[in-house]
């Protein structure tokens, strides 16, 4: 079981490194000139960003996301503690 957990942690760390490398590669788009950039037609009815939302709505969205993240971390901690208790027996 300990080998299984070690393998899972190794795979998780490799995935994190791979995602970090992908994020670093896509951030270098400053070398693209305006002529090379694709032209996208924007209709007036399409809202793709949050700039048009009122401040209260933006605050509620951020607060809900933060609370969801906190509870996700608490659930993961709880699950990890229960899992480690079963592994230790």
Secondary structure, 3 states (H helix, E strand, C coil): CHHHHHHHHHHHHHHHHHHHHHHHHHCCCCCCCCCCCCCCCCCCCCCCCCCCCCHHHHHHHHHHHHHHHHHHHHHHHHHHHHHHHHHHC
